[in-house]
Amino acid sequence: MTSPPCFPSRTPRRLEMLTLEEAHDLLRLLQLIAGEGLEELSQEADWFAREIAARIPSEN
């Protein structure tokens, strides 16, 4: 796992798992934020959206 663009590199701490539904909800929210084009915030949201999308099965 790489670090998001604005965060220093560090060992990630594992949290409890999201349900698949929660992960898809979060992915949609991040994609919405990334699409807003709010400079640094949208870049971070895009990074997180790509990381989550790579780890969860598609809804279809």
Phi and psi in degrees as GROMACS dihedral restraints (atoms count N, CA, C in turn):
[ dihedral_restraints ]
;  ai    aj    ak    al  type     phi  dphi    fc
    3     4     5     6     1   -90.9    20    10
    4     5     6     7     1   164.9    20    10
    6     7     8     9     1   -85.4    20    10
    7     8     9    10     1   147.6    20    10
    9    10    11    12     1   -61.5    20    10
   10    11    12    13     1   159.9    20    10
   12    13    14    15     1   -53.1    20    10
   13    14    15    16     1   -35.4    20    10
   15    16    17    18     1  -100.3    20    10
   16    17    18    19     1    -3.7    20    10
   18    19    20    21     1   -98.8    20    10
   19    20    21    22     1   141.5    20    10
   21    22    23    24     1   -65.8    20    10
   22    23    24    25     1   152.4    20    10
   24    25    26    27     1   -68.5    20    10
   25    26    27    28     1   130.3    20    10
   27    28    29    30     1  -160.0    20    10
   28    29    30    31     1   163.9    20    10
   30    31    32    33     1   -72.6    20    10
   31    32    33    34     1   123.0    20    10
   33    34    35    36     1   -69.9    20    10
   34    35    36    37     1   143.1    20    10
   36    37    38    39     1   -92.0    20    10
   37    38    39    40     1   129.3    20    10
   39    40    41    42     1   -81.1    20    10
   40    41    42    43     1   131.6    20    10
   42    43    44    45     1  -107.9    20    10
   43    44    45    46     1   174.5    20    10
   45    46    47    48     1   -60.3    20    10
   46    47    48    49     1   152.0    20    10
   48    49    50    51     1   -72.2    20    10
   49    50    51    52     1   147.9    20    10
   51    52    53    54     1   -85.0    20    10
   52    53    54    55     1   154.2    20    10
   54    55    56    57     1   -71.7    20    10
   55    56    57    58     1   162.6    20    10
   57    58    59    60     1   -60.5    20    10
   58    59    60    61     1   -39.7    20    10
   60    61    62    63     1   -62.9    20    10
   61    62    63    64     1   -43.6    20    10
   63    64    65    66     1   -62.8    20    10
   64    65    66    67     1   -39.7    20    10
   66    67    68    69     1   -63.7    20    10
   67    68    69    70     1   -41.6    20    10
   69    70    71    72     1   -67.6    20    10
   70    71    72    73     1   -38.4    20    10
   72    73    74    75     1   -61.9    20    10
   73    74    75    76     1   -45.3    20    10
   75    76    77    78     1   -64.1    20    10
   76    77    78    79     1   -41.0    20    10
   78    79    80    81     1   -61.0    20    10
   79    80    81    82     1   -45.1    20    10
   81    82    83    84     1   -61.2    20    10
   82    83    84    85     1   -42.0    20    10
   84    85    86    87     1   -62.7    20    10
   85    86    87    88     1   -46.4    20    10
   87    88    89    90     1   -63.1    20    10
   88    89    90    91     1   -40.1    20    10
   90    91    92    93     1   -64.8    20    10
   91    92    93    94     1   -36.5    20    10
   93    94    95    96     1   -64.4    20    10
   94    95    96    97     1   -46.1    20    10
   96    97    98    99     1   -63.7    20    10
   97    98    99   100     1   -43.3    20    10
   99   100   101   102     1   -61.9    20    10
  100   101   102   103     1   -34.6    20    10
  102   103   104   105     1   -73.4    20    10
  103   104   105   106     1   -15.1    20    10
  105   106   107   108     1   -73.6    20    10
  106   107   108   109     1   -21.7    20    10
  108   109   110   111     1    70.0    20    10
  109   110   111   112     1    38.7    20    10
  111   112   113   114     1   -91.5    20    10
  112   113   114   115     1    53.3    20    10
  114   115   116   117     1    49.9    20    10
  115   116   117   118     1  -118.6    20    10
  117   118   119   120     1   -61.0    20    10
  118   119   120   121     1   -40.2    20    10
  120   121   122   123     1   -62.1    20    10
  121   122   123   124     1   -43.4    20    10
  123   124   125   126     1   -69.7    20    10
  124   125   126   127     1   -32.5    20    10
  126   127   128   129     1   -65.7    20    10
  127   128   129   130     1   -42.1    20    10
  129   130   131   132     1   -64.9    20    10
  130   131   132   133     1   -45.5    20    10
  132   133   134   135     1   -61.4    20    10
  133   134   135   136     1   -41.1    20    10
  135   136   137   138     1   -62.6    20    10
  136   137   138   139     1   -43.2    20    10
  138   139   140   141     1   -61.0    20    10
  139   140   141   142     1   -49.3    20    10
  141   142   143   144     1   -64.1    20    10
  142   143   144   145     1   -39.8    20    10
  144   145   146   147     1   -60.6    20    10
  145   146   147   148     1   -43.8    20    10
  147   148   149   150     1   -65.3    20    10
  148   149   150   151     1   -40.1    20    10
  150   151   152   153     1   -64.6    20    10
  151   152   153   154     1   -43.6    20    10
  153   154   155   156     1   -68.6    20    10
  154   155   156   157     1   -44.3    20    10
  156   157   158   159     1   -59.2    20    10
  157   158   159   160     1   -32.7    20    10
  159   160   161   162     1   -72.8    20    10
  160   161   162   163     1   -16.7    20    10
  162   163   164   165     1  -108.7    20    10
  163   164   165   166     1    -8.5    20    10
  165   166   167   168     1  -120.3    20    10
  166   167   168   169     1   149.3    20    10
  168   169   170   171     1   -69.2    20    10
  169   170   171   172     1   151.7    20    10
  171   172   173   174     1   -68.2    20    10
  172   173   174   175     1   160.4    20    10
  174   175   176   177     1   -74.3    20    10
  175   176   177   178     1   -21.7    20    10
